């Protein structure tokens, strides 16, 4: 019996466990170790610090990687993996390779620029310089390891382990991963959903996949909510209301948007709205070098995309302007009246969107439209939660702009669509693992799946959890190591968010004091509080 267990593969959850970023799963057998995804952590500073720490495995011991899609929370630590010793193949679709060829160098460039700015401040503060997670040469080295797979075709990934990709309907080139692991009797069958796209997504086909598995790993981003059914015409109609409101205010419409696919979807609908006269014609600035390069890739793959011809027309419309240089980007905010700016990052935590928000949040005639899910701890989530003041690039900014959420472009299936996807994969003989969701999404989907699977057969793993998988059931493994981040710190506001909020509250209280005497009294109380805490 012990010998059989030694042959059982071990599944380890290195990311996207009770959170929606840092996707990384390890499958280890007696003959090989592979990763499914190796993504960047986003959100609170505590979670982002995981990107700088050691991997919970030896990179040189990994035989291969299967990448489900190009989004940075799934691909963003691959250059670090290579930098630290991984030299095996990275298997994925051709379209994902094309997108990664622009996204990973862009991620490296952003890290280099932000670290350069931080180190200038560190010199002034007497602090030690820091290094970026990886550099552009690491991204280039990573790209040399990519190997293209076709949908629906079996490929041997490592000794005794085969994989087949299925269109996940989430992003150009996105895939669910089917695995077969050889055993003495019958292969163990596992499927990783990756990110599942919703039905009737603007540029992508509906998700696909086979049925009948021993184990299923499913994302849960929107596991607690059912979106109303919207036709493309209804979605454009609602977008039109926001656009007309921004035009009537005679101010800019600022859209923090994910550079890959979300931006292209927005461009299609804005083009159709302006062409039909449903909204005023105005300049549309795509202020993201990454979005510019990604748009070229989408145009190149237009024949593989639903409504590819309309996308081509939108990308070549007279209203659209792609900006490249920082000077061009800054010049946008010298314009008056109504115009549209689409800039990354989609959660407002990096990229050019930061200076657009800094330049416009204080304007009453500005509109900021969040176009997708905002992770806990991100600036986008803080704005949606109603913050009156925020700190951007070390400066306080009052929030007077109208903040809107328009989540009808979501690349993620809602609860009903996730349940339908899982049901179509049944029978699942052993366990469904729920990942890539915050507490609400995980708990909501678990409740909805109980009609398909027994409650005790639905597991919500924590970061760094590990399970031994067999045809008879799974066994939790005690890893005997401290977790990289305590479970209660994942997908939560952290000390850095609390400190930023406290500094804003102090500044607001001091500014609201009637005179210098009142301001001095507030400072004295703060000083006494700090002295009491030291005691």
RODO-2510 file (C-alpha; in nm, 4 decimals, decimal comma):
residues 535
     n   res          X          Y          Z
     1     x     0,0000     0,0000     0,0000
     2     x     0,2809     0,2379     0,0891
     3     x     0,4459     0,1723    -0,2466
     4     x     0,1248     0,2667    -0,4312
     5     x     0,1059     0,5937    -0,2398
     6     x     0,4645     0,6758    -0,3347
     7     x     0,3557     0,6625    -0,6990
     8     x     0,0657     0,9024    -0,6402
     9     x     0,1216     1,2559    -0,7737
    10     x     0,1281     1,5536    -0,5363
    11     x    -0,0576     1,8751    -0,6211
    12     x     0,0735     2,1942    -0,4570
    13     x    -0,1036     2,5320    -0,4575
    14     x     0,1626     2,8032    -0,4860
    15     x    -0,0743     3,0886    -0,5734
    16     x    -0,4326     3,2000    -0,6444
    17     x    -0,5431     3,0255    -0,3228
    18     x    -0,8099     3,2339    -0,1472
    19     x    -0,7010     3,5153    -0,3778
    20     x    -0,7183     3,5941    -0,7490
    21     x    -0,3523     3,6529    -0,8399
    22     x    -0,0237     3,4634    -0,8470
    23     x    -0,1632     3,1522    -1,0193
    24     x     0,0851     2,8666    -0,9872
    25     x     0,0195     2,4961    -0,9361
    26     x     0,2811     2,2236    -0,9123
    27     x     0,2287     1,8591    -1,0040
    28     x     0,4996     1,6265    -0,8796
    29     x     0,5272     1,2570    -0,9662
    30     x     0,7987     0,9992    -0,8993
    31     x     0,9418     1,0859    -1,2428
    32     x     0,8784     1,4570    -1,3046
    33     x     0,7746     1,7945    -1,1647
    34     x     0,5801     2,0464    -1,3704
    35     x     0,4079     2,3804    -1,3127
    36     x     0,0756     2,4966    -1,4483
    37     x     0,1247     2,8772    -1,4679
    38     x     0,3730     3,0928    -1,2799
    39     x     0,1993     3,4253    -1,2208
    40     x     0,2673     3,7582    -1,0533
    41     x     0,0963     3,8455    -0,7250
    42     x    -0,1028     4,1721    -0,7243
    43     x    -0,3115     4,3588    -0,4674
    44     x    -0,1850     4,4601    -0,1243
    45     x     0,1821     4,5321    -0,0607
    46     x     0,2030     4,2177     0,1548
    47     x     0,0938     4,0039    -0,1397
    48     x     0,3154     4,1866    -0,3901
    49     x     0,6159     4,1205    -0,1660
    50     x     0,5727     3,7481    -0,2437
    51     x     0,7034     3,8298    -0,5920
    52     x     1,0420     3,9221    -0,4437
    53     x     1,0757     3,6197    -0,2136
    54     x     1,2108     3,2755    -0,2926
    55     x     0,9952     3,0300    -0,4848
    56     x     0,8572     2,7517    -0,2616
    57     x     1,0384     2,5029    -0,4879
    58     x     1,3760     2,4821    -0,6606
    59     x     1,3323     2,6339    -1,0112
    60     x     1,6020     2,4083    -1,1573
    61     x     1,4078     2,1020    -1,0370
    62     x     1,1017     2,1862    -1,2517
    63     x     1,0969     1,9852    -1,5760
    64     x     0,8374     2,1866    -1,7702
    65     x     0,5712     2,4567    -1,7461
    66     x     0,2267     2,4642    -1,9048
    67     x     0,1013     2,8217    -1,9404
    68     x    -0,2764     2,8656    -1,9647
    69     x    -0,2742     3,2233    -2,0959
    70     x    -0,0768     3,5456    -2,1144
    71     x    -0,2309     3,7521    -1,8336
    72     x     0,0431     3,8631    -1,5948
    73     x    -0,1190     3,7017    -1,2897
    74     x    -0,0612     3,3697    -1,4720
    75     x     0,2620     3,4358    -1,6651
    76     x     0,4354     3,7219    -1,4848
    77     x     0,6947     3,5284    -1,2798
    78     x     0,8175     3,3089    -1,5667
    79     x     1,1218     3,5353    -1,6318
    80     x     1,2132     3,5110    -1,2625
    81     x     1,1775     3,1326    -1,2845
    82     x     1,4255     3,1289    -1,5747
    83     x     1,6559     3,3793    -1,4022
    84     x     1,6776     3,1455    -1,1035
    85     x     1,7605     2,8277    -1,2917
    86     x     1,4624     2,6837    -1,4824
    87     x     1,5644     2,5732    -1,8322
    88     x     1,2830     2,3418    -1,9468
    89     x     1,0136     2,4045    -2,2082
    90     x     0,7151     2,6375    -2,1536
    91     x     0,4185     2,4856    -2,3397
    92     x     0,1285     2,7054    -2,4503
    93     x    -0,0712     2,8178    -2,7560
    94     x     0,0756     3,0208    -3,0430
    95     x    -0,1402     3,3229    -2,9633
    96     x    -0,0261     3,3160    -2,6000
    97     x     0,3373     3,3100    -2,7154
    98     x     0,2709     3,6166    -2,9327
    99     x     0,1064     3,8025    -2,6438
   100     x     0,3787     3,7053    -2,3953
   101     x     0,6401     3,8367    -2,6388
   102     x     0,5108     4,1883    -2,5641
   103     x     0,3650     4,1438    -2,2145
   104     x     0,6676     3,9966    -2,0362
   105     x     0,9189     4,2555    -2,1648
   106     x     0,6649     4,5239    -2,0731
   107     x     0,6350     4,3843    -1,7196
   108     x     1,0152     4,3873    -1,6904
   109     x     1,0306     4,7467    -1,8163
   110     x     0,7697     4,8617    -1,5631
   111     x     0,9626     4,6916    -1,2825
   112     x     1,2907     4,8510    -1,3915
   113     x     1,1342     5,1986    -1,4124
   114     x     0,9540     5,1726    -1,0788
   115     x     1,2636     5,0402    -0,9015
   116     x     1,4719     5,3206    -1,0536
   117     x     1,2276     5,5780    -0,9126
   118     x     1,2166     5,4010    -0,5754
   119     x     1,5946     5,3890    -0,5526
   120     x     1,6177     5,7630    -0,6139
   121     x     1,3888     5,8114    -0,3139
   122     x     1,5819     5,5506    -0,1139
   123     x     1,9075     5,7435    -0,1624
   124     x     1,7402     6,0544    -0,0216
   125     x     1,6043     5,8552     0,2726
   126     x     1,9322     5,6788     0,3446
   127     x     1,7919     5,3364     0,2521
   128     x     1,9560     5,0537     0,0607
   129     x     1,8772     5,0212    -0,3120
   130     x     1,6536     4,7363    -0,4285
   131     x     1,6610     4,5170    -0,7381
   132     x     1,3685     4,4548    -0,9761
   133     x     1,2146     4,1088    -0,9708
   134     x     1,3677     4,0561    -1,3148
   135     x     1,4985     4,2576    -1,6056
   136     x     1,4271     4,2707    -1,9773
   137     x     1,7131     4,0306    -2,0558
   138     x     1,5442     3,7754    -1,8291
   139     x     1,2178     3,8182    -2,0210
   140     x     1,4070     3,7664    -2,3482
   141     x     1,5727     3,4503    -2,2127
   142     x     1,2310     3,3249    -2,1005
   143     x     1,0786     3,3700    -2,4469
   144     x     1,3381     3,1350    -2,5984
   145     x     1,1872     2,8467    -2,3962
   146     x     0,8304     2,8744    -2,5296
   147     x     0,6926     2,5843    -2,7319
   148     x     0,3641     2,6049    -2,9269
   149     x     0,0800     2,3573    -2,8726
   150     x    -0,2403     2,3197    -3,0704
   151     x    -0,5819     2,2887    -2,9078
   152     x    -0,7179     1,9350    -2,8644
   153     x    -0,3877     1,7571    -2,9406
   154     x    -0,2089     1,5368    -2,6852
   155     x     0,1527     1,6243    -2,6066
   156     x     0,4003     1,4450    -2,3787
   157     x     0,5119     1,7071    -2,1273
   158     x     0,7382     1,4873    -1,9134
   159     x     0,7957     1,1177    -1,8568
   160     x     0,4616     0,9575    -1,7747
   161     x     0,2662     1,2829    -1,8098
   162     x     0,0629     1,4067    -2,1085
   163     x    -0,1377     1,7264    -2,1618
   164     x    -0,4089     1,8498    -2,3939
   165     x    -0,5311     2,2118    -2,4198
   166     x    -0,8916     2,3262    -2,4628
   167     x    -1,0145     2,6736    -2,5535
   168     x    -1,1130     2,8439    -2,2249
   169     x    -1,2914     3,1356    -2,3977
   170     x    -1,1199     3,3860    -2,1669
   171     x    -0,8527     3,5557    -2,3768
   172     x    -0,6916     3,5161    -2,7156
   173     x    -0,5009     3,1860    -2,6840
   174     x    -0,6363     3,0959    -2,3391
   175     x    -0,6628     2,7303    -2,2444
   176     x    -0,7885     2,4843    -1,9880
   177     x    -0,5330     2,2080    -1,9242
   178     x    -0,6204     1,8373    -1,9290
   179     x    -0,3561     1,6075    -1,7782
   180     x    -0,3119     1,2319    -1,7856
   181     x    -0,0606     1,0827    -1,5407
   182     x     0,0432     0,7240    -1,6005
   183     x    -0,0161     0,4604    -1,3323
   184     x     0,0147     0,0822    -1,3321
   185     x    -0,3586     0,0414    -1,4017
   186     x    -0,5324     0,3408    -1,5619
   187     x    -0,4045     0,7002    -1,6003
   188     x    -0,5080     0,9572    -1,3398
   189     x    -0,7079     1,2304    -1,5146
   190     x    -0,6983     1,5946    -1,3976
   191     x    -0,8263     1,9185    -1,5491
   192     x    -0,7312     2,2772    -1,4608
   193     x    -1,0002     2,5196    -1,5691
   194     x    -0,7675     2,8212    -1,5687
   195     x    -0,9768     3,1368    -1,6184
   196     x    -1,3081     3,0493    -1,7847
   197     x    -1,4663     3,3048    -2,0143
   198     x    -1,8351     3,3961    -1,9968
   199     x    -2,0892     3,2930    -2,2560
   200     x    -2,1174     3,5318    -2,5517
   201     x    -1,7836     3,7052    -2,4820
   202     x    -1,7239     3,9822    -2,7348
   203     x    -1,4104     3,8496    -2,9066
   204     x    -1,3921     3,4868    -2,7917
   205     x    -1,5754     3,1596    -2,8466
   206     x    -1,7485     2,9759    -2,5611
   207     x    -1,5235     2,7554    -2,3433
   208     x    -1,4750     2,3897    -2,4370
   209     x    -1,3536     2,0713    -2,2714
   210     x    -1,4068     1,6965    -2,2253
   211     x    -1,5839     1,5125    -1,9420
   212     x    -1,4924     1,2504    -1,6837
   213     x    -1,2058     1,3260    -1,4441
   214     x    -1,0571     1,2100    -1,1175
   215     x    -0,9819     1,5687    -1,0069
   216     x    -1,0921     1,9121    -1,1223
   217     x    -0,9358     2,2493    -1,0319
   218     x    -1,1773     2,5364    -1,1000
   219     x    -1,1481     2,9139    -1,0808
   220     x    -1,4014     3,0999    -0,8609
   221     x    -1,3519     3,4711    -0,9355
   222     x    -1,7250     3,5388    -0,9720
   223     x    -1,8483     3,2314    -0,7879
   224     x    -2,0834     3,4378    -0,5713
   225     x    -2,2610     3,6418    -0,8348
   226     x    -2,4854     3,5941    -1,1346
   227     x    -2,4698     3,8726    -1,3899
   228     x    -2,7869     3,9615    -1,5748
   229     x    -2,7961     3,8307    -1,9305
   230     x    -2,6866     4,1108    -2,1607
   231     x    -2,6799     4,1103    -2,5364
   232     x    -2,3965     4,2986    -2,7077
   233     x    -2,6503     4,5707    -2,7938
   234     x    -2,7585     4,6066    -2,4291
   235     x    -2,3951     4,6234    -2,3148
   236     x    -2,3194     4,8980    -2,5669
   237     x    -2,6343     5,0825    -2,4605
   238     x    -2,5197     5,0911    -2,0978
   239     x    -2,1691     5,1937    -2,2000
   240     x    -2,3277     5,4675    -2,4086
   241     x    -2,4981     5,6112    -2,0991
   242     x    -2,1634     5,6474    -1,9215
   243     x    -1,9976     5,7973    -2,2305
   244     x    -2,2806     6,0497    -2,2813
   245     x    -2,2628     6,1440    -1,9117
   246     x    -1,8918     6,2153    -1,9433
   247     x    -1,9544     6,4204    -2,2583
   248     x    -2,2308     6,6209    -2,0903
   249     x    -1,9935     6,6990    -1,8017
   250     x    -1,7507     6,8276    -2,0677
   251     x    -1,4654     6,6395    -1,9081
   252     x    -1,2485     6,3358    -1,9767
   253     x    -1,3570     5,9738    -1,9486
   254     x    -1,0628     5,7911    -1,7885
   255     x    -1,0714     5,4113    -1,8238
   256     x    -0,8191     5,2007    -1,6296
   257     x    -0,8135     4,8947    -1,8488
   258     x    -0,6214     4,5740    -1,8866
   259     x    -0,4100     4,6293    -2,1963
   260     x    -0,4769     4,2881    -2,3447
   261     x    -0,8279     4,2120    -2,4749
   262     x    -1,0259     4,4422    -2,2417
   263     x    -0,8861     4,7441    -2,4261
   264     x    -0,9633     4,5880    -2,7644
   265     x    -1,3202     4,5035    -2,6558
   266     x    -1,3749     4,8618    -2,5413
   267     x    -1,2414     4,9960    -2,8696
   268     x    -1,4900     4,7853    -3,0673
   269     x    -1,7893     4,9137    -2,8682
   270     x    -1,6720     5,2773    -2,8633
   271     x    -1,6180     5,2599    -3,2386
   272     x    -1,9687     5,1200    -3,2978
   273     x    -2,1278     5,3772    -3,0640
   274     x    -1,9541     5,6694    -3,2353
   275     x    -2,0175     5,5340    -3,5860
   276     x    -2,3909     5,5012    -3,5135
   277     x    -2,4119     5,8495    -3,3566
   278     x    -2,5282     5,7103    -3,0209
   279     x    -2,2486     5,9029    -2,8462
   280     x    -2,0580     6,2166    -2,9488
   281     x    -1,7495     6,1629    -3,1593
   282     x    -1,4316     6,2368    -2,9654
   283     x    -1,0631     6,1433    -2,9615
   284     x    -0,9908     5,8033    -2,8044
   285     x    -0,6377     5,7771    -2,6669
   286     x    -0,4935     5,4322    -2,6032
   287     x    -0,2142     5,5420    -2,3714
   288     x    -0,0267     5,2177    -2,3216
   289     x     0,2650     5,0930    -2,5296
   290     x     0,1643     4,7402    -2,4264
   291     x    -0,1943     4,7898    -2,5464
   292     x    -0,0601     4,9273    -2,8744
   293     x     0,1560     4,6201    -2,9336
   294     x    -0,1163     4,3832    -2,8118
   295     x    -0,3663     4,5446    -3,0504
   296     x    -0,1307     4,4685    -3,3393
   297     x    -0,1211     4,1037    -3,2300
   298     x    -0,5016     4,0925    -3,2080
   299     x    -0,5234     4,2369    -3,5577
   300     x    -0,2793     3,9710    -3,6783
   301     x    -0,4993     3,6987    -3,5235
   302     x    -0,8273     3,8610    -3,6335
   303     x    -0,9251     3,5609    -3,8457
   304     x    -0,9253     3,3459    -3,5287
   305     x    -1,1393     3,5972    -3,3366
   306     x    -1,5155     3,6383    -3,3361
   307     x    -1,6023     3,9773    -3,4935
   308     x    -1,2436     4,0054    -3,6137
   309     x    -1,3470     4,2293    -3,9050
   310     x    -1,5132     4,4804    -3,6712
   311     x    -1,2006     4,4786    -3,4556
   312     x    -0,9911     4,5642    -3,7630
   313     x    -1,2215     4,8575    -3,8402
   314     x    -1,2054     4,9839    -3,4819
   315     x    -0,8261     4,9655    -3,4735
   316     x    -0,8080     5,1741    -3,7900
   317     x    -1,0786     5,4306    -3,7065
   318     x    -1,0089     5,8030    -3,7434
   319     x    -1,0849     5,8769    -3,3745
   320     x    -0,8264     5,6352    -3,2373
   321     x    -0,4815     5,7614    -3,1354
   322     x    -0,2090     5,5377    -2,9928
   323     x     0,0452     5,7208    -2,7774
   324     x     0,3976     5,5900    -2,7337
   325     x     0,6175     5,8398    -2,5510
   326     x     0,5833     5,9729    -2,1959
   327     x     0,5671     6,3267    -2,3389
   328     x     0,2689     6,2324    -2,5572
   329     x     0,1035     6,0725    -2,2551
   330     x     0,1442     6,3813    -2,0373
   331     x     0,0225     6,6086    -2,3164
   332     x    -0,3192     6,4383    -2,3094
   333     x    -0,3992     6,5993    -1,9744
   334     x    -0,3484     6,9468    -2,1212
   335     x    -0,6587     6,8958    -2,3365
   336     x    -0,9952     7,0477    -2,2453
   337     x    -1,3452     6,9151    -2,2953
   338     x    -1,4570     6,5580    -2,3613
   339     x    -1,2170     6,2861    -2,4698
   340     x    -1,1509     5,9219    -2,3764
   341     x    -0,8297     5,7825    -2,2277
   342     x    -0,7764     5,4065    -2,1972
   343     x    -0,4616     5,3255    -2,0006
   344     x    -0,3143     5,0368    -1,8041
   345     x    -0,2998     4,8989    -1,5474
   346     x    -0,6573     4,7826    -1,5043
   347     x    -0,6355     4,7878    -1,1217
   348     x    -0,4589     5,1291    -1,1158
   349     x    -0,1506     4,9950    -0,9372
   350     x     0,1094     5,0616    -1,2078
   351     x     0,1575     5,2133    -1,5496
   352     x     0,0428     5,5399    -1,7028
   353     x    -0,3059     5,5287    -1,5533
   354     x    -0,1502     5,6533    -1,2280
   355     x    -0,0602     5,9951    -1,3657
   356     x    -0,3965     6,0258    -1,5462
   357     x    -0,5754     5,9629    -1,2157
   358     x    -0,3454     6,2057    -1,0369
   359     x    -0,4251     6,4709    -1,2991
   360     x    -0,8023     6,4132    -1,3055
   361     x    -0,9422     6,2619    -0,9849
   362     x    -0,9754     6,6082    -0,8288
   363     x    -1,1852     6,7369    -1,1226
   364     x    -1,5635     6,7342    -1,0762
   365     x    -1,6171     6,7069    -1,4519
   366     x    -1,4019     6,3943    -1,4859
   367     x    -1,5402     6,0398    -1,5001
   368     x    -1,3381     5,7300    -1,4084
   369     x    -1,4834     5,4007    -1,5321
   370     x    -1,3453     5,0764    -1,3882
   371     x    -1,3784     4,8126    -1,6586
   372     x    -1,3138     4,4957    -1,4598
   373     x    -1,2586     4,3173    -1,1296
   374     x    -1,0597     4,5166    -0,8735
   375     x    -0,8623     4,3052    -0,6275
   376     x    -0,8699     4,3921    -0,2571
   377     x    -0,5941     4,6386    -0,1662
   378     x    -0,5573     4,7821    -0,5181
   379     x    -0,6084     5,1549    -0,5828
   380     x    -0,8990     5,0670    -0,8137
   381     x    -1,0803     4,8832    -0,5342
   382     x    -1,0102     5,1668    -0,2883
   383     x    -1,1664     5,4174    -0,5309
   384     x    -1,4702     5,1943    -0,5887
   385     x    -1,5142     5,1624    -0,2121
   386     x    -1,5675     5,5400    -0,1926
   387     x    -1,2350     5,6882    -0,0791
   388     x    -1,2511     6,0677    -0,0565
   389     x    -0,8723     6,1087    -0,0749
   390     x    -0,5994     5,8782    -0,2054
   391     x    -0,2212     5,8800    -0,2259
   392     x    -0,0696     5,8477    -0,5734
   393     x     0,3053     5,8560    -0,6314
   394     x     0,3575     5,9897    -0,2807
   395     x     0,1080     6,2766    -0,3121
   396     x    -0,2431     6,3242    -0,1759
   397     x    -0,5248     6,3670    -0,4258
   398     x    -0,8820     6,4582    -0,3402
   399     x    -1,1435     6,2456    -0,5173
   400     x    -1,4144     6,4586    -0,6784
   401     x    -1,4459     6,2709    -1,0078
   402     x    -1,7387     6,0358    -1,0645
   403     x    -1,6257     5,6759    -1,0124
   404     x    -1,8209     5,4153    -1,2074
   405     x    -1,7957     5,0363    -1,2335
   406     x    -1,8790     4,8828    -1,5699
   407     x    -1,8121     4,5121    -1,5388
   408     x    -1,9927     4,3832    -1,8470
   409     x    -1,6619     4,3177    -2,0227
   410     x    -1,5529     4,0700    -1,7615
   411     x    -1,3351     3,7930    -1,8958
   412     x    -1,4600     3,5602    -1,6208
   413     x    -1,7660     3,3373    -1,6166
   414     x    -2,0211     3,4176    -1,3469
   415     x    -2,1515     3,1658    -1,0919
   416     x    -2,4105     3,0064    -1,3180
   417     x    -2,1641     2,9731    -1,6047
   418     x    -1,8992     2,8214    -1,3751
   419     x    -2,1496     2,5665    -1,2442
   420     x    -2,2454     2,4784    -1,6012
   421     x    -1,8785     2,4371    -1,6953
   422     x    -1,8124     2,2050    -1,3993
   423     x    -2,1294     2,0070    -1,4689
   424     x    -2,0197     1,9549    -1,8303
   425     x    -1,6917     1,8033    -1,7010
   426     x    -1,8654     1,5452    -1,4789
   427     x    -1,8394     1,2832    -1,3567
   428     x    -1,5588     1,3997    -1,1237
   429     x    -1,4757     1,0859    -0,9274
   430     x    -1,2859     1,2386    -0,6363
   431     x    -1,2494     1,6121    -0,5602
   432     x    -1,3169     1,9580    -0,6998
   433     x    -1,0590     2,2141    -0,5828
   434     x    -1,1781     2,5764    -0,5902
   435     x    -0,9086     2,8369    -0,6528
   436     x    -0,8616     3,1863    -0,8009
   437     x    -1,1290     3,3504    -0,5868
   438     x    -1,1672     3,5655    -0,2790
   439     x    -1,3701     3,4393     0,0164
   440     x    -1,7076     3,5366    -0,1284
   441     x    -1,6419     3,3795    -0,4667
   442     x    -1,5079     3,0569    -0,3188
   443     x    -1,7892     3,0140    -0,0667
   444     x    -2,0585     3,1105    -0,3150
   445     x    -1,9432     2,8617    -0,5770
   446     x    -1,9028     2,5842    -0,3203
   447     x    -2,2657     2,6263    -0,2167
   448     x    -2,3834     2,6224    -0,5774
   449     x    -2,1837     2,3083    -0,6599
   450     x    -2,3270     2,0989    -0,3781
   451     x    -2,5996     1,9750    -0,6116
   452     x    -2,3259     1,8266    -0,8322
   453     x    -2,0620     1,7192    -0,5797
   454     x    -2,0842     1,6206    -0,2096
   455     x    -1,9920     1,9130     0,0139
   456     x    -1,6878     1,7313     0,1584
   457     x    -1,5602     1,6652    -0,1934
   458     x    -1,5227     2,0386    -0,2629
   459     x    -1,1953     2,1736    -0,1219
   460     x    -1,0818     2,5369    -0,1003
   461     x    -0,7031     2,5103    -0,0576
   462     x    -0,4903     2,7734     0,1166
   463     x    -0,1627     2,9139    -0,0114
   464     x     0,1105     2,6453     0,0025
   465     x    -0,1349     2,3604     0,0721
   466     x    -0,0428     2,0233    -0,0809
   467     x    -0,2448     1,7083    -0,1534
   468     x    -0,1497     1,3569    -0,2581
   469     x    -0,3855     1,2457    -0,5344
   470     x    -0,4907     0,8886    -0,6001
   471     x    -0,7808     0,7165    -0,7769
   472     x    -0,9231     0,6463    -0,4299
   473     x    -0,9125     1,0008    -0,2922
   474     x    -0,6778     1,2812    -0,1881
   475     x    -0,4711     1,3119     0,1275
   476     x    -0,3586     1,6494     0,2690
   477     x     0,0177     1,6691     0,3169
   478     x     0,1824     1,8471     0,6082
   479     x     0,4529     2,0530     0,4376
   480     x     0,6296     2,1255     0,7719
   481     x     0,7255     2,4742     0,6572
   482     x     0,5929     2,8171     0,7550
   483     x     0,3475     2,9573     0,5030
   484     x     0,4848     3,2439     0,2959
   485     x     0,1826     3,4544     0,3944
   486     x    -0,0729     3,3856     0,6628
   487     x    -0,4149     3,2978     0,5158
   488     x    -0,5870     3,5938     0,6824
   489     x    -0,3492     3,8336     0,4997
   490     x    -0,4494     3,7205     0,1505
   491     x    -0,6978     3,9366    -0,0439
   492     x    -0,7169     4,1781     0,2496
   493     x    -0,6152     4,5367     0,3147
   494     x    -0,2738     4,5328     0,4839
   495     x    -0,0659     4,7613     0,7060
   496     x     0,0436     4,9676     0,4059
   497     x    -0,3190     5,0396     0,3105
   498     x    -0,3942     5,1240     0,6755
   499     x    -0,0931     5,3573     0,6945
   500     x    -0,1912     5,5393     0,3748
   501     x    -0,5451     5,5828     0,5081
   502     x    -0,4152     5,7093     0,8445
   503     x    -0,1851     5,9650     0,6786
   504     x    -0,4759     6,0917     0,4690
   505     x    -0,6995     6,1173     0,7777
   506     x    -0,4313     6,3077     0,9704
   507     x    -0,3786     6,5464     0,6814
   508     x    -0,7550     6,6001     0,6483
   509     x    -0,7977     6,6615     1,0245
   510     x    -0,5097     6,9082     1,0359
   511     x    -0,6398     7,0881     0,7294
   512     x    -0,9900     7,1118     0,8783
   513     x    -0,8651     7,2677     1,2066
   514     x    -0,9859     7,6236     1,2567
   515     x    -0,6468     7,7828     1,3254
   516     x    -0,2821     7,7157     1,4010
   517     x    -0,3633     7,6454     1,7650
   518     x    -0,6053     7,3686     1,6652
   519     x    -0,3554     7,2168     1,4244
   520     x    -0,0854     7,2193     1,6928
   521     x    -0,3221     7,0395     1,9325
   522     x    -0,3798     6,7597     1,6800
   523     x    -0,0045     6,7191     1,6289
   524     x     0,0506     6,7016     2,0076
   525     x    -0,2137     6,4289     2,0441
   526     x    -0,0545     6,2280     1,7642
   527     x     0,2889     6,2620     1,9240
   528     x     0,1574     6,1462     2,2625
   529     x    -0,0099     5,8469     2,0976
   530     x     0,3186     5,7460     1,9341
   531     x     0,5087     5,7886     2,2621
   532     x     0,2489     5,5747     2,4439
   533     x     0,2863     5,3004     2,1829
   534     x     0,6658     5,3036     2,2268
   535     x     0,6233     5,2645     2,6024
***
